[in-house]
Amino acid sequence: MSSSGYGDLFRDAYSLLHGGRADEIEGAAARRAGEPVEEYLARTRSEALGDMRKRLLAEDPPPALAGAHRLLLELLTSAAAADEALTEQVSAYRCGQFHESVAHSDRLHQLVIDSQRMDRELIAALRDLPAETVATLGIEL
């Protein structure tokens, strides 16, 4: 993949992690007949995170971006785990299993803290790169 092609992939992954909508990512799934909105949103986000992770795993980043690439992969994994923990928390709460709900909430809290740390590491890693390398990603810091 060319460096500009990798830049597109990198931007898509970063956008997905930072509020990009799953339906903006190539190949996003349509809502199924009778599918509740919350299930659709959870499913499409999970699919988008998994698909993006597979796309990143299939690419060899430019050598200067290997660390940022690794952090993006870890952030995608953490985001999927956080979404799962939130779903489990809500499900346990709806079923009146409050002790389990709190346990899932605690797990979610830790995942958010870990993701925040990794995101800061990613931004720091990008800031440490030469300007021309960052420019190939098409992002501004």
C-alpha positions in Angstrom: 0.0 0.0 0.0 1.3 3.5 -0.8 2.0 5.9 2.0 -1.0 8.0 0.9 -3.2 4.8 0.9 -1.9 4.0 4.4 -2.7 7.6 5.4 -6.3 7.1 4.3 -6.4 3.8 6.4 -4.8 5.5 9.4 -7.3 8.4 9.2 -10.3 6.1 8.9 -9.1 4.1 12.0 -8.4 7.3 14.0 -11.8 8.8 13.0 -13.6 5.6 14.0 -12.0 5.7 17.4 -12.7 9.4 17.9 -16.4 9.8 17.1 -16.4 8.8 13.4 -19.7 7.1 12.6 -19.6 3.4 11.6 -21.7 4.2 8.5 -19.0 6.5 7.2 -16.6 3.6 6.9 -16.6 1.7 3.7 -18.8 -1.4 3.7 -20.9 -0.5 6.8 -23.9 -2.7 7.3 -27.5 -1.6 6.9 -30.1 -1.9 9.7 -31.8 -5.2 9.7 -35.6 -5.5 9.5 -37.0 -5.2 13.1 -33.6 -4.5 14.6 -33.8 -2.1 17.5 -31.8 1.1 17.1 -29.5 0.4 20.0 -28.7 -3.1 18.7 -28.0 -1.8 15.3 -25.6 0.8 16.6 -23.8 -1.7 18.8 -23.6 -4.2 16.0 -22.4 -1.8 13.3 -19.8 -0.3 15.7 -18.5 -3.7 16.6 -18.4 -4.8 12.9 -16.6 -1.5 12.0 -14.0 -1.9 14.8 -13.4 -5.5 13.8 -13.2 -4.8 10.1 -10.8 -1.8 10.7 -8.6 -3.9 12.9 -8.4 -6.6 10.2 -7.5 -3.9 7.6 -4.7 -2.6 9.8 -3.4 -6.0 10.5 -3.2 -6.7 6.8 -1.0 -3.7 6.2 2.7 -3.1 6.9 3.0 0.5 8.0 5.8 2.7 6.9 8.7 1.9 9.3 8.4 5.4 11.0 4.7 4.7 11.8 5.1 1.2 13.3 4.6 2.4 16.9 1.6 4.5 16.0 0.2 1.5 14.0 0.6 -0.8 17.0 -1.2 1.8 19.3 -4.0 2.1 16.8 -4.5 -1.7 16.9 -4.5 -1.7 20.7 -7.0 1.2 20.8 -9.3 -0.7 18.4 -9.1 -3.8 20.6 -9.8 -1.7 23.7 -12.7 0.1 22.1 -14.3 -3.2 21.2 -13.8 -4.5 24.8 -15.3 -1.3 26.2 -18.3 -1.6 24.0 -18.8 -5.2 25.1 -18.4 -4.2 28.8 -21.0 -1.5 28.4 -23.4 -3.9 26.7 -22.9 -6.4 29.5 -23.4 -3.7 32.2 -26.6 -2.5 30.7 -27.9 -6.1 30.3 -27.1 -7.0 33.9 -28.7 -3.9 35.1 -31.9 -4.6 33.1 -32.0 -8.1 34.6 -31.7 -6.7 38.1 -28.2 -8.2 38.6 -26.8 -5.1 40.2 -23.6 -6.7 41.6 -22.7 -7.9 38.1 -23.6 -4.6 36.6 -21.2 -2.9 38.9 -18.5 -5.4 38.1 -19.0 -4.6 34.3 -18.9 -0.9 35.1 -15.6 -1.3 36.9 -14.2 -3.2 34.0 -15.5 -0.5 31.6 -13.9 2.2 33.8 -10.5 0.5 33.6 -10.8 0.1 29.8 -11.5 3.8 29.4 -8.5 4.7 31.6 -6.3 2.4 29.6 -7.6 3.8 26.3 -7.1 7.3 27.4 -3.5 6.5 28.2 -2.9 4.8 24.9 -4.5 7.7 23.0 -2.1 10.1 24.7 0.8 7.9 23.8 -0.4 7.8 20.2 -0.6 11.6 20.0 2.8 11.9 21.6 4.2 9.4 19.1 2.8 11.3 16.2 4.1 14.6 17.5 7.6 13.0 17.7 7.5 12.1 14.0 9.0 14.4 11.3 6.5 16.8 9.8 6.7 15.2 6.4 5.8 11.7 7.9 2.8 13.2 9.6 1.9 15.0 6.4 1.7 11.6 4.6 -1.1 10.7 7.0 -3.1 13.8 6.1 -3.7 14.8 9.7 -2.9 17.9 11.7 -1.7 17.8 15.3 
